[in-house]
Amino acid sequence: MGRSPRLLAAGVSALAINFSFGVVQSLAQTSPDPTVDADAAWKDTTPTVVVTSSQATPAYRLGDRLNTGASVFDEVSIRDRAPGTGDVLQLLKLNPGVQFTTEEGHATRDTLRDLLPSEISISGGRPTENFFILDGVGVNNLMETGTSNSTLDFDWVRSASPQTIWVDADLIGSLTVLDSNVSAEFGRFGGGVVEIKTREPSRRFGMQVGYSMTSDDMARYHLSPSYTSTIVREQPRFDRRRWNVSADLPINETMGLLASYSRSQATTYNNWSANLTDIGDEQFDQTNVSESYLLKFAWEPHGDLKLTAQVTHAPYSNVIVSSSGINTLQDNHGGGTTARLGASGGRGAADWGLNLSYAMSDADKDAADWRYDVRGGLEPWCGGAITVTCTNGYVGAIKQRQNDLALDGSWSQPFRGGDLRLGFAISDVDAEKSRRDGGVYAFTGTTAVINQATGPLTFCLSATDPSCVEGRYAYNRKTVYPAYHAQVSLQTYGMWAEYVRDWRGFDVRAGLRYDYESFLGNHTLSPRLSIARELPWWGINATLGVNRYYGRSYLGYAIREKLTDTMQYSRTFTTVSGRRVWSPDWVLSSVTPTTKYSGQDLDTPYSDEVSLALTGDLFGGQWRVRGVYRDSHDQFSRSLVSTYVLIDALGASRNVNSYKMTNGGSSTYESGSLEYVLPLNRHTFSFSTNWSDTKSSASTFFDTPDDDLAGSTMVLFEGQIMSLADLYQDNQRRDFAAPFMFNADWQSKWIDNRLSITVGGRYRGDFNRIEASGAYQTVEGTRYRIYDVVQYHSSIDLNANISYALLSGDYGVTLEARIANLLDKIPDRDATYSSQPWQLGRSAWVGVRVRY
C-alpha cells in the first residue's frame, strides 16, 4: 500500500487543526447570542436542526438518590467527547469508579492496529467480570479472552474481548455505567454494568455522513525513561480512518426505520525480511477492520404499545503477518451479530416489556494449518545460509464461537403506596472451539545432519509427500497439533423483584434476585437494598446501599480440558544406489502432554457491598460523595499445579501438569469519591476524584491465589526475614487499580453553538508495590529472595475535541479535530525493554461530518 495520500492528508489535517485553533484564539472578539436555545441540537426525534441558543452539554448525568451508582452519558455528550478511535468506553475515564490499564499508549504495531474496545475494571472487579448490554442484549464472553504472547500461536485466538460485540460511538444514543448500589434488575456480574443503547429511529427524514483520519504524520513518539537499550528502533508507521453513514427513514406517523453503517480501519507498515529474495526489505502493510451494520425498526401503533426489531452485525478482522515468511497470513475474527424483537407498553397504570434476543460471537482464526520452515538457499524465495529459516504457511486455524439465545420480560405498577417491579430472564448459551490437524515441517540436528537432508541426492519415495522435494531437500522433523472439538452449553434462569416506596420519610428500594446456571448447578439469591433520606441541611440527600452481587460461569477451563497433546515425529534416509531415499512414513519420537484443566463442584463467585452516598446541589450544579466497600469471595482462580504420570503413545512414562479451577480467589475494594457537574451558560464543568485501595489474590481466572503460591516461603524485605504470605496481604494490585485519580472535563460552545471545545482527561497518581527484585541474599547460611518496594509513576491523559459548524440548519457541515495526549506526555513511564518500545505522545484525528 502506498503512502502518497498520507502527505496530502497531513496537509489537510494541519490546515484543519490550525483553523480550529485560530477560531479559538478569536473568541475574545466574539459576542455570544443570548437568544439561543441550548437543547435543540441533535435530538433523536429531530436530526435536522436549526440552532437558536448557545449552551454546553454536561459530560454526564448523575443517577437519582436511590440509584447513586449510575452515571449516564447521552448522545450529544458522546458525540462531543468520544475519542477519534470511536471507542465509547474511553468516556468512562470521567467516572471515578472505572479503572483502565496502565499500559495504554504503547505504540507497537499490534496496539496501533487494535480496534477492540478498552478493557475496564469497575469497583475493583476484573475486566472479565463486568456485564455488558447492547440494546438489551447481553454481550459477554464466557470463553477465552486472553491471547498468547506469540503472534504465531497454534491454540489461541487474538481478537477475543470481554465484550463480544461492540459498535462505533457514532451509533450510540446513550451509555450508562452502574458501578455500585445496583438494582436487582441486573445480575451475573462481579464488577459493574455497562449498558449501551444505539439511538432510536427518528420520525423525520435525515441523513448523516462522517469521515475522519489520523496517521503517524500527525503523531509524536516517546521512549520511557525506564527503557535503557542503546538499540535504535524505527518509529512505527500507521494510518487510521473512520467512515459512518446513517439514514432515518420514517415510514408513516407511527413507523420509523434507522439504517446505518460505520467502518474503522487501522493500517501499520513493516518491512519484509532481507532473506526473502523477491521482496526483501520492501514495505508491506497489515490492516485491521471493524464494521457495524445496524437496521432498527420501531412501530407505535398507539400510545400504549411499541414494537421494535433490530439487527446489528459488527464483524472485526485482526490481520497478522510474519515478516520472515510467505503465506503466513492469519485473520483473527472478532465481534459478531445480534438480533432482537421487543414489545413494550402500558396496561392501565402498569408498564410492561418483553424481549427475545440472539447474539453470536465470532472469534475464529482463519489461517493455513501447516507451516514449512525452509532453510536459506533451498527455495528460490529464501536466501542466506543454511542456518537461515524462512517460513511458508501458518499453524492453527481455529473455530471459536459463542451463541446466546435469551428471553426477558418486566412488569411495573403501583402497589400499596409504592411501585412494584418484577422481571425474569432465561438464556441458552452454546460455546464451541475446534481445530483441524495441523503442524510444522522443519529441519533438526547439526548443520552436517541438515546438509544430509538436502542436495541433488535427495530422492522421494512418494511423489505426493509434501515434506519431500525431489533432488533438493526433505524435512526430518514433523510436529503435529492434533485436531480437537470442544463444545459446552449452559442455561440460565433469573427472576427479580423490587419495591420502591416512601416509608416515614425514607425512600426505600428493596429487591431480591434469584439466578440459576446449569453449568455450575447453583441456586443463588441476591438481596439488594437502597435507603435514601433528605437531610435537614442544605438539601443534602443521604443514601445507604447494602447489596450482594453474584457472578457468572466461565467456560474456559472446560474448553481447555479438550486440548490435545503435541506429537513430534522424526525420520531419516536410507542410501540406495548412492541416493538418499526418504520414506513418507514418520516415526513418533516424543509426546508433549498438554496441561490439563478441569473444574467441578464450584460455588458461584459473589461480592458483598456496602455504599454510602451524599448528593446535593451547589451553585447551580450537582455533587455526589460516595464511599464503597466490596468484599469478594469464591472468585475463580487456578489451583497449584499437580503432577501425575501418564503412559504416552510411545509407551513411555510422562509427567503431566494438571490444574483445577477453584474458588480460591478473593479481593477487597475500598473507595471514596467526589463528583461535581456544573452547567454554566455556554460552559459545563465536571470534576471527580477517587481514592481507592484494591487487593486481589488472583487477577485472572488462570492465576493461582497469592496465599497458595506463597505457602510457607520466607523472603527478605527491608532487611527483615518474613513470610511471603504476610508480605502479600497488604500489597497493591498491579493493574486496573490506581489508588488515586482526578478526572476533569470542560466544554464551551460559542458562535451560536457553531464552535464546540471540549477538554478533558485523567490524572492517575503514582503508587508502590512490593515485588521480587531478582536478587538473593544469604543470611546465616540460608538463601533468601529479596523483595523491594517498586514505584509506579503517575500519568496524565488530557484530550481535546474541537468542532466547528460551517453550515447549520436543514443542512449541516462540521469540521472536527480530536487530539489525544494534548500535553504530549509519556503514557507509561515504567515500560522497560521491548523490541517495539515507542509510546504515543500527542496525536490528532481530523474529520468532517455532513448532515441533512
C-alpha positions in Angstrom: 0.0 0.0 0.0 1.5 3.4 -1.0 1.9 6.3 1.3 1.4 9.1 -1.2 -2.1 10.1 0.0 -0.7 10.5 3.5 1.2 13.7 2.6 -2.0 15.3 1.3 -3.9 14.1 4.3 -1.3 15.5 6.6 -1.6 18.9 4.9 -5.4 18.9 5.2 -5.1 17.8 8.8 -2.7 20.6 9.6 -4.9 23.1 7.9 -8.0 21.9 9.8 -6.2 22.0 13.2 -4.7 25.4 12.5 -8.2 26.7 11.5 -9.7 25.3 14.7 -7.2 26.8 17.0 -7.4 30.1 15.0 -11.1 30.2 15.8 -10.4 29.6 19.4 -7.9 32.4 19.5 -10.6 34.8 18.1 -13.1 34.1 20.8 -12.2 37.2 22.7 -13.7 39.2 19.9 -16.8 37.1 19.5 -20.1 38.2 21.1 -22.5 35.4 22.2 -26.1 35.5 21.1 -28.2 35.3 24.2 -31.3 34.2 22.3 -30.0 30.7 21.7 -31.7 27.6 22.9 -29.2 25.0 24.0 -31.2 21.8 24.0 -32.3 22.0 20.3 -29.3 20.2 18.8 -29.1 16.6 17.7 -32.2 15.1 19.3 -33.2 11.6 18.4 -36.5 12.8 17.1 -35.2 15.7 15.0 -31.9 15.0 13.3 -32.3 18.2 11.2 -31.8 21.1 13.5 -31.9 24.9 13.5 -29.8 26.2 16.3 -31.2 29.0 18.4 -29.0 29.2 21.5 -25.5 28.5 22.9 -25.2 26.2 25.8 -22.8 23.4 26.5 -23.7 19.8 27.3 -22.8 18.3 30.7 -20.4 15.4 30.5 -22.9 13.0 32.2 -25.9 12.9 34.4 -25.8 11.6 38.0 -28.3 8.9 39.0 -31.1 9.6 41.3 -30.8 9.3 45.1 -31.8 5.6 45.1 -29.6 4.8 42.1 -26.4 6.5 43.3 -24.1 4.2 41.4 -25.4 5.3 38.0 -23.8 7.7 35.5 -25.4 8.4 32.2 -23.8 9.8 29.0 -26.3 11.0 26.4 -26.0 11.1 22.6 -24.7 14.7 22.5 -22.1 14.2 25.2 -20.9 11.0 23.5 -20.6 12.8 20.1 -18.7 15.8 21.7 -16.4 13.7 23.8 -15.7 10.4 22.0 -12.1 9.9 21.0 -11.0 9.7 17.4 -10.9 5.9 17.7 -14.6 5.7 18.2 -14.2 3.7 21.4 -17.1 4.8 23.6 -15.7 3.2 26.7 -13.0 5.8 26.8 -15.6 8.2 28.1 -15.7 6.3 31.3 -12.4 7.9 32.3 -14.7 10.6 33.6 -16.2 8.1 36.1 -14.3 7.8 39.4 -15.2 4.1 39.8 -13.8 2.9 36.5 -10.1 1.9 36.0 -8.1 1.5 32.9 -4.8 -0.4 32.3 -1.5 1.4 33.0 -0.2 0.2 29.7 -2.3 2.4 27.5 -0.3 4.4 24.9 2.2 1.7 23.9 2.8 2.1 20.2 3.6 -1.4 18.9 2.3 -2.3 15.5 -0.3 -4.6 17.1 -1.6 -1.9 19.5 -1.7 0.7 16.8 -4.0 -1.6 14.8 -6.0 -2.7 17.7 -9.7 -1.7 17.3 -11.1 -3.7 20.2 -13.0 -1.8 22.9 -11.0 -0.9 26.0 -10.8 -3.3 28.9 -12.0 -1.7 32.1 -12.3 -2.6 35.8 -15.3 -1.3 37.7 -15.2 -1.0 41.5 -12.3 -3.4 41.9 -13.7 -6.2 39.6 -11.7 -8.0 37.0 -12.2 -6.7 33.4 -13.9 -10.1 32.6 -16.4 -9.7 35.4 -18.4 -6.7 34.0 -21.8 -7.2 32.5 -22.2 -5.6 29.0 -25.6 -4.9 27.5 -26.0 -3.7 23.9 -29.6 -2.7 23.1 -31.0 -5.0 25.7 -28.8 -8.0 24.6 -26.1 -9.4 26.9 -22.8 -9.4 25.0 -20.4 -11.1 27.5 -17.6 -13.5 26.7 -17.8 -16.7 28.7 -14.8 -18.3 26.8 -11.2 -17.4 26.2 -10.4 -13.7 26.3 -6.6 -13.8 26.7 -4.1 -14.0 23.9 -0.7 -15.7 23.6 2.4 -13.5 23.5 3.3 -15.3 20.3 1.9 -13.9 17.1 2.2 -17.4 15.6 0.4 -19.4 18.3 -1.4 -22.6 17.4 -4.0 -22.7 20.2 -5.2 -19.2 20.9 -7.2 -16.5 19.1 -6.1 -12.9 19.4 -9.4 -10.9 19.0 -11.4 -12.2 21.8 -12.6 -9.5 24.1 -14.7 -9.4 27.4 -17.3 -7.6 25.3 -18.2 -9.9 22.5 -19.9 -7.4 20.2 -19.5 -3.6 20.1 -20.5 -0.7 17.8 -18.9 2.6 16.9 -19.6 5.7 19.1 -21.4 7.4 16.2 -24.2 4.9 16.5 -24.7 5.2 20.3 -27.6 7.1 21.8 -26.7 6.6 25.5 -24.1 5.0 27.7 -24.9 4.1 31.3 -22.5 2.7 33.8 -23.6 1.2 37.2 -20.6 0.9 39.5 -22.3 0.4 42.9 -25.7 0.2 44.5 -27.1 -1.7 41.5 -30.8 -2.6 41.1 -32.0 -6.2 41.4 -32.8 -5.9 37.7 -29.2 -6.6 36.9 -27.2 -9.7 37.9 -24.4 -12.1 36.9 -21.5 -9.6 37.4 -18.7 -9.0 39.8 -17.6 -5.6 38.6 -20.2 -3.3 37.2 -22.9 -3.0 34.5 -22.3 -1.1 31.2 -25.5 -0.5 29.2 -25.1 0.8 25.7 -28.1 1.8 23.6 -28.0 2.7 19.9 -30.0 5.8 19.0 -33.7 5.5 18.1 -35.2 6.0 14.6 -36.5 9.5 14.0 -39.9 10.3 12.7 -38.3 12.9 10.4 -36.2 12.0 7.4 -32.5 12.7 7.8 -29.0 11.5 6.8 -25.6 11.9 8.3 -22.2 11.1 6.8 -18.8 11.3 8.6 -15.2 10.7 7.9 -12.1 11.2 10.0 -8.4 10.1 9.9 -5.1 10.1 11.6 -1.6 8.8 10.8 2.0 8.8 12.1 2.5 12.2 10.4 0.1 13.6 13.0 1.6 11.9 16.0 4.6 12.2 18.2 6.5 9.4 19.8 8.4 9.0 23.1 10.5 6.4 24.9 10.0 5.5 28.6 12.8 6.7 30.9 13.0 3.1 32.1 14.0 2.0 28.6 17.8 1.8 28.7 18.6 -0.1 25.5 21.1 1.6 23.1 19.5 -0.1 20.1 17.9 2.4 17.8 14.3 1.3 16.9 12.3 2.6 14.0 9.3 4.7 14.9 6.1 2.8 13.8 4.2 4.0 10.7 0.4 3.8 10.6 -2.9 5.1 9.1 -6.2 5.0 10.8 -9.6 6.0 9.3 -13.3 6.0 10.2 -16.4 6.3 8.0 -20.0 6.4 9.0 -23.3 6.9 7.3 -26.8 6.7 8.7 -30.3 7.4 7.5 -33.5 8.0 9.4 -36.3 6.7 7.2 -39.8 7.4 8.5 -42.5 5.1 7.0 -45.5 6.9 8.4 -46.6 8.7 11.6 -46.2 5.5 13.7 -43.3 3.7 12.0 -39.7 4.5 11.6 -36.5 2.8 10.3 -32.9 3.6 11.1 -30.2 2.2 8.8 -26.5 2.8 9.5 -23.1 1.7 8.6 -19.7 2.5 10.2 -16.2 1.3 9.4 -12.9 1.8 11.2 -9.7 0.6 9.8 -6.1 0.7 11.1 -3.0 0.0 9.0 0.6 -0.4 10.1 3.6 -0.8 7.9 6.6 -3.1 8.3 9.4 -4.4 6.0 9.9 -7.9 4.8 13.0 -9.8 6.0 16.1 -9.3 3.8 16.2 -13.1 3.5 13.1 -13.1 1.3 14.9 -12.7 -2.0 12.0 -11.4 -4.2 10.6 -8.9 -1.7 13.3 -8.5 0.9 13.3 -5.1 2.7 10.2 -4.0 0.8 7.4 -2.4 2.7 4.1 -4.2 3.4 1.0 -3.3 5.3 -1.4 -5.0 7.7 -4.9 -3.7 8.1 -7.5 -4.3 10.8 -11.1 -3.5 10.1 -14.1 -3.1 12.5 -17.5 -2.6 10.9 -21.0 -2.0 12.3 -24.2 -2.6 10.3 -27.4 -1.5 12.1 -31.0 -1.9 10.9 -33.5 -0.7 13.6 -37.3 -0.6 13.2 -39.8 0.9 15.6 -43.6 0.9 15.4 -46.0 2.6 17.8 -49.5 1.6 16.7 -50.9 3.5 19.7 -49.7 5.2 22.8 -49.8 2.0 24.9 -47.8 -0.2 22.6 -44.4 -0.1 21.0 -42.9 -2.8 18.8 -39.2 -2.9 17.9 -37.0 -5.1 15.7 -33.3 -4.7 15.0 -30.3 -6.5 13.7 -26.7 -5.4 14.5 -23.8 -7.0 12.5 -20.4 -5.9 13.8 -17.6 -8.0 12.4 -13.9 -7.4 13.3 -10.8 -8.6 11.4 -7.4 -8.5 13.0 -4.7 -9.4 10.4 -1.2 -10.6 11.4 1.6 -11.5 9.0 5.1 -12.7 9.7 7.8 -10.6 8.1 10.1 -13.6 7.7 8.0 -15.8 5.5 5.3 -16.2 2.9 1.7 -17.3 3.1 1.8 -16.6 6.9 -1.5 -14.5 6.9 -3.8 -15.1 9.9 -7.1 -13.3 10.1 -8.4 -13.2 13.6 -12.1 -12.6 13.8 -14.0 -10.6 16.5 -17.4 -9.1 17.1 -20.5 -10.8 15.8 -24.2 -10.4 15.3 -27.2 -9.6 17.5 -30.9 -9.7 16.7 -33.7 -8.5 18.9 -37.5 -8.4 18.9 -39.1 -6.2 21.5 -42.5 -5.2 22.7 -43.4 -2.7 25.4 -46.4 -0.8 26.5 -48.8 0.1 29.2 -51.9 -1.5 30.7 -53.8 0.9 32.9 -51.3 2.1 35.5 -48.8 -0.7 34.7 -45.9 -0.8 32.3 -44.5 -4.0 30.7 -41.8 -5.1 28.3 -40.8 -8.4 26.6 -37.7 -9.1 24.5 -36.4 -12.0 22.5 -32.8 -11.7 21.5 -30.0 -13.7 19.9 -26.2 -13.0 19.9 -23.5 -14.8 18.0 -19.8 -14.1 18.8 -17.3 -15.0 16.1 -13.7 -15.3 17.4 -12.5 -17.6 14.6 -8.9 -17.5 13.3 -8.5 -18.1 9.5 -5.1 -19.4 8.6 -3.2 -22.3 7.0 -3.0 -25.5 9.1 0.6 -26.4 8.2 3.8 -24.5 8.2 7.0 -25.4 6.4 10.3 -24.0 7.8 12.5 -23.6 4.8 16.3 -23.1 5.2 18.3 -20.5 3.3 19.1 -21.4 -0.4 16.6 -24.4 -0.5 13.9 -22.4 -2.2 14.4 -19.5 -4.7 12.5 -17.1 -2.5 14.6 -17.8 0.7 18.1 -16.6 0.6 21.0 -16.8 3.0 23.0 -19.6 4.5 21.6 -23.0 5.6 21.3 -21.6 9.1 18.6 -19.1 8.0 15.0 -20.1 8.4 12.1 -18.7 6.3 8.6 -19.8 7.0 5.9 -20.9 4.5 2.4 -21.1 5.8 1.0 -20.9 9.3 -0.2 -23.2 12.1 -3.6 -23.2 13.7 -6.8 -22.2 12.0 -9.3 -22.2 14.9 -13.1 -22.0 15.2 -14.3 -20.2 18.3 -18.0 -19.3 18.6 -20.5 -18.4 21.3 -24.2 -18.3 20.7 -26.7 -16.8 23.2 -30.5 -17.0 22.9 -32.4 -15.1 25.5 -35.9 -14.1 26.6 -36.6 -11.5 29.2 -39.5 -9.5 30.5 -40.5 -6.9 33.0 -43.7 -5.6 34.7 -44.1 -2.5 36.9 -47.1 -1.0 38.5 -48.2 1.0 41.6 -48.8 -1.2 44.6 -49.8 -0.2 48.1 -48.5 3.3 48.0 -45.3 2.4 46.2 -44.0 1.0 42.9 -43.6 -2.7 42.3 -41.2 -4.0 39.6 -40.9 -7.7 38.5 -38.8 -9.4 35.9 -37.4 -12.6 34.5 -34.6 -13.6 32.2 -33.9 -17.0 30.5 -31.0 -17.7 28.3 -29.3 -20.6 26.5 -25.5 -20.3 25.8 -23.6 -22.7 23.5 -19.8 -22.3 23.2 -17.6 -24.1 20.8 -13.9 -24.3 20.0 -12.2 -26.6 17.5 -9.1 -27.0 15.4 -8.2 -29.2 12.5 -5.0 -31.3 12.3 -2.0 -29.1 11.7 1.7 -28.8 12.4 5.1 -27.8 11.3 7.7 -29.5 9.0 11.2 -28.5 9.9 14.9 -29.4 9.9 16.6 -30.5 13.1 20.1 -31.5 14.1 23.5 -30.2 13.4 24.4 -28.4 10.2 26.0 -31.6 9.0 22.8 -33.5 9.6 20.7 -30.8 7.8 23.1 -30.9 4.9 22.5 -34.6 4.5 18.8 -33.8 4.2 19.4 -31.5 1.2 21.0 -31.6 -2.2 20.7 -33.4 -5.5 21.0 -36.9 -4.0 17.6 -36.4 -2.3 15.0 -39.0 -3.6 11.4 -39.0 -2.5 9.8 -42.4 -2.2 6.3 -40.9 -2.6 5.6 -38.3 -5.2 2.7 -37.0 -3.1 4.8 -36.4 0.1 4.5 -32.6 0.8 7.6 -32.8 3.0 10.0 -34.0 0.3 11.2 -32.2 -2.8 12.9 -34.4 -5.3 16.6 -33.5 -5.8 16.5 -30.6 -3.3 15.5 -31.4 0.3 13.5 -33.5 2.7 12.3 -32.5 6.2 13.5 -34.7 9.0 11.1 -33.5 11.8 7.3 -33.1 11.9 5.4 -31.6 14.8 1.7 -32.4 14.8 -1.0 -30.5 16.7 -3.9 -32.9 16.5 -7.5 -31.8 15.9 -9.9 -31.3 18.8 -13.5 -30.2 19.2 -14.9 -28.8 22.5 -18.5 -27.8 23.0 -20.0 -26.6 26.2 -23.5 -25.3 26.9 -25.4 -23.8 29.8 -28.8 -22.5 30.6 -29.5 -19.6 32.9 -32.8 -18.7 34.7 -33.3 -15.5 36.6 -36.1 -13.7 38.4 -36.1 -10.4 40.3 -38.5 -8.3 42.2 -38.1 -4.7 43.5 -40.4 -2.5 45.6 -39.9 1.3 45.9 -41.9 3.4 48.3 -41.7 6.2 50.8 -41.6 4.9 54.4 -41.7 7.5 57.2 -39.6 10.0 55.3 -37.3 7.4 53.9 -37.2 6.4 50.2 -36.7 2.6 50.2 -35.8 0.4 47.3 -35.8 -3.3 48.4 -35.1 -6.0 45.9 -34.3 -9.7 45.6 -32.8 -11.5 42.7 -32.7 -15.3 42.0 -30.4 -16.9 39.5 -29.6 -20.4 38.4 -26.9 -21.6 35.9 -26.9 -25.2 34.8 -23.1 -25.3 34.3 -22.3 -24.6 38.0 -25.7 -26.0 39.1 -26.0 -23.4 41.9 -29.1 -21.5 43.1 -28.3 -18.0 44.3 -30.3 -15.3 46.0 -29.0 -11.7 45.8 -30.6 -9.2 48.3 -30.5 -5.6 47.2 -31.4 -2.6 49.5 -31.1 1.1 48.9 -32.4 3.6 51.5 -32.4 7.4 51.0 -33.4 10.4 53.0 -33.3 14.1 52.6 -31.3 15.6 55.4 -32.3 18.9 57.1 -29.2 20.7 55.9 -28.9 22.5 52.5 -31.0 20.0 50.6 -28.5 17.1 51.1 -29.7 13.6 50.4 -28.1 10.6 52.1 -28.3 7.1 50.6 -27.2 3.8 52.2 -26.9 0.7 49.9 -26.4 -2.9 51.1 -26.1 -5.3 48.2 -24.9 -8.7 47.1 -23.9 -9.5 43.5 -23.3 -13.0 42.2 -21.1 -13.6 39.2 -21.5 -16.0 36.3 -19.9 -19.1 34.9 -16.6 -19.2 33.0 -16.2 -21.9 30.3 -12.5 -21.6 29.6 -11.4 -24.5 31.8 -14.0 -26.8 30.2 -12.7 -25.8 26.8 -9.0 -26.2 27.7 -9.7 -29.7 29.0 -10.3 -30.8 25.4 -6.9 -29.6 24.1 -4.7 -32.4 22.6 -1.1 -33.5 23.2 1.6 -32.3 20.8 3.2 -35.2 18.8 6.7 -35.0 17.4 7.9 -37.3 14.6 11.3 -37.9 13.0 12.7 -39.8 10.1 16.0 -40.4 8.3 17.0 -41.6 4.9 18.3 -44.9 3.6 21.0 -45.0 1.0 20.1 -46.8 -2.2 22.5 -46.8 -5.2 24.1 -43.7 -3.9 20.9 -41.8 -3.4 19.3 -40.7 -0.1 15.8 -42.2 -0.1 13.2 -40.6 2.1 10.1 -42.6 3.0 6.8 -40.8 3.7 6.4 -42.8 6.9 7.4 -41.0 10.1 8.3 -42.4 13.5 6.8 -40.9 16.6 9.8 -39.6 18.7 8.2 -37.7 21.5 4.9 -36.6 23.0 4.3 -33.4 24.9 1.2 -33.7 27.0 -0.9 -30.6 27.2 -1.5 -29.0 30.5 -4.8 -30.4 31.9 -7.6 -28.2 33.3 -10.8 -29.1 35.0 -13.3 -27.6 37.3 -16.2 -29.1 39.2 -18.3 -28.7 42.3 -17.6 -24.9 42.3 -19.5 -22.2 44.1 -20.7 -19.1 42.3 -18.4 -16.1 42.9 -20.1 -13.3 44.9 -19.4 -9.8 46.2 -20.9 -8.1 49.3 -21.1 -4.3 49.0 -21.9 -1.5 51.4 -22.1 2.0 50.0 -22.9 5.4 51.4 -23.6 8.4 49.2 -24.4 12.1 49.8 -25.8 14.1 47.0 -27.0 17.7 46.6 -27.0 20.9 44.6 -24.3 23.6 44.8 -24.0 26.8 42.8 -26.3 25.5 40.1 -24.5 22.2 39.8 -24.8 18.7 41.3 -22.4 17.0 43.6 -22.0 13.4 44.8 -19.8 12.0 47.5 -19.6 8.2 47.8 -17.9 5.6 49.8 -17.9 2.0 48.6 -16.7 -1.2 50.2 -16.7 -4.5 48.5 -15.6 -7.9 49.8 -15.5 -10.5 47.0 -15.2 -14.3 47.7 -15.1 -17.6 45.8 -13.6 -16.0 42.8 -12.5 -18.3 40.0 -8.7 -19.0 40.1 -6.3 -21.7 39.3 -5.1 -24.4 41.8 -1.5 -25.1 42.5 0.0 -27.5 39.9 -0.4 -31.1 40.5 1.6 -33.7 38.6 0.7 -37.3 37.6 2.3 -39.9 35.5 0.8 -40.8 32.1 1.8 -43.5 29.6 2.1 -41.8 26.3 1.7 -43.1 22.7 5.3 -44.4 22.8 4.6 -46.4 26.0 6.9 -44.0 27.9 6.0 -42.6 31.4 5.5 -38.8 31.2 4.8 -36.3 33.9 1.7 -34.3 33.2 0.9 -30.9 34.8 -2.7 -30.5 35.9 -4.7 -27.6 37.2 -8.2 -27.2 38.5 -10.5 -24.2 38.5 -11.1 -23.3 42.2 -12.9 -20.8 44.3 -9.7 -19.7 45.9 -9.6 -16.1 44.6 -10.7 -13.2 46.7 -10.5 -9.4 46.6 -11.4 -6.3 48.6 -12.1 -2.8 47.3 -12.5 0.3 49.3 -13.0 3.7 47.7 -14.0 7.3 48.4 -15.0 9.5 45.6 -16.2 13.1 45.0 -18.0 14.3 41.8 -19.3 17.7 40.7 -21.1 18.5 37.5 -21.8 22.2 36.7 -23.6 23.6 33.7 -22.9 27.4 33.4 -24.4 29.1 30.4 -22.1 28.3 27.4 -19.8 26.2 29.7 -20.0 23.0 31.5 -17.6 21.7 34.1 -17.2 18.3 35.7 -14.7 17.1 38.3 -14.3 13.8 40.0 -11.7 12.2 42.2 -11.3 8.8 43.7 -9.2 7.3 46.5 -9.2 3.6 46.5 -7.4 0.5 47.8 -7.7 -2.7 45.8 -6.3 -6.0 46.8 -6.7 -9.2 44.8 -5.3 -12.6 45.4 -5.7 -13.6 41.7 -6.0 -11.1 38.9 -7.3 -13.5 36.2 -9.1 -16.9 36.0 -5.7 -18.5 35.3 -3.8 -17.0 38.3 -3.0 -19.1 41.4 -4.0 -17.2 44.6 -1.1 -15.4 46.2 -1.5 -17.3 49.5 -1.3 -20.6 47.7 1.8 -19.5 45.8 3.5 -18.2 48.9 2.9 -21.2 51.0 5.5 -21.2 53.8 8.1 -19.4 51.7 10.3 -16.9 53.7 11.8 -13.9 51.9 14.0 -10.9 52.8 12.2 -7.5 52.8 13.8 -4.3 54.1 16.5 -6.3 55.9 13.9 -8.5 57.7 13.1 -12.2 57.1 9.4 -12.6 56.8 6.7 -14.8 55.4 5.9 -14.1 51.7 2.2 -14.7 52.5 2.3 -11.9 55.1 4.0 -9.7 52.6 1.3 -10.2 50.1 -1.5 -9.4 52.5 -1.2 -5.6 52.1 0.1 -5.5 48.5 -1.5 -3.2 45.9 -2.9 -4.8 42.8 -0.6 -4.1 39.8 -3.1 -3.1 37.1 -6.5 -1.6 36.8 -6.2 -0.3 40.4 -4.6 3.1 40.7 -5.1 4.3 44.3 -5.7 8.0 43.3 -7.3 9.5 40.3 -8.5 13.0 39.4 -10.8 13.5 36.4 -11.9 16.8 34.8 -13.9 17.9 31.8 -14.7 21.4 30.4 -16.9 22.2 27.5 -17.6 25.5 25.9 -19.8 26.4 23.0 -19.6 29.7 21.0 -20.8 31.5 17.9 -24.4 30.3 18.2 -23.3 26.8 19.0 -21.2 26.5 15.9 -18.0 26.1 17.8 -17.6 23.4 20.4 -14.5 23.0 22.5 -14.2 20.1 24.9 -11.1 19.4 27.0 -11.0 16.5 29.5 -8.7 13.9 30.9 -7.5 11.9 33.9 -4.6 12.2 36.3 -3.5 8.8 37.7 -1.4 9.0 40.8 1.8 7.1 41.5 1.7 4.0 43.7 4.1 1.5 45.3 4.1 -2.3 45.1 6.2 -4.9 46.8 7.8 -7.1 44.1 10.6 -9.6 43.8 13.9 -7.8 42.8 15.6 -10.8 41.2 18.4 -10.7 43.7 19.2 -13.1 46.5 21.0 -12.8 49.9 22.3 -15.5 52.2 21.6 -15.0 55.9 23.0 -17.4 58.5 23.5 -20.0 55.8 20.0 -19.7 54.3 19.5 -18.1 50.8 16.5 -15.8 50.6 15.0 -13.9 47.7 15.0 -10.2 48.1 11.7 -8.2 47.8 11.7 -4.4 47.3 9.2 -1.6 47.1 8.7 -0.7 43.4 7.3 2.7 42.5 4.9 3.1 39.5 4.9 6.6 38.2 1.9 8.9 37.8 0.5 9.8 34.4 -1.7 12.5 32.8 -4.1 11.8 29.9 -5.5 15.1 28.6 -7.6 15.2 25.4 -9.3 17.9 23.4 -12.2 17.8 20.9 -12.9 20.8 18.7 -15.7 21.1 16.2 -16.9 24.0 14.0 -20.1 24.0 12.0 -19.5 25.6 8.7 -23.2 25.2 7.9 -26.1 24.7 10.3 -29.9 24.5 9.8 -31.5 22.0 7.5 -28.1 21.2 6.1 -25.0 20.9 8.3 -21.3 20.6 7.6 -19.0 20.3 10.6 -15.2 20.2 10.8 -13.7 18.2 13.7 -10.3 17.8 15.4 -9.9 15.3 18.2 -6.5 15.5 19.9 -5.2 12.8 22.3 -2.5 13.3 24.8 -2.7 17.1 24.4 0.2 17.7 26.8 2.5 15.2 24.8 3.3 13.2 28.0 4.8 9.7 28.2 1.9 7.4 28.9 3.7 4.6 30.7 7.0 5.8 32.3 7.6 2.3 33.8 7.8 0.4 30.5 11.1 -1.4 30.1 12.8 -3.3 27.3 10.8 -4.1 24.2 11.6 -4.7 20.5 8.9 -2.1 19.8 9.5 0.4 22.7 7.8 3.6 21.3 4.8 5.2 23.0 2.3 7.6 21.5 2.6 11.2 22.5 0.3 13.9 21.2 -1.8 12.7 18.2 -4.6 14.2 16.2 -7.7 13.0 14.3 -9.3 15.4 11.8 -12.6 14.8 10.1 -15.8 16.2 8.6 -19.5 15.5 9.3 -22.3 16.2 6.9 -25.9 16.2 8.0 -29.2 16.6 6.1 
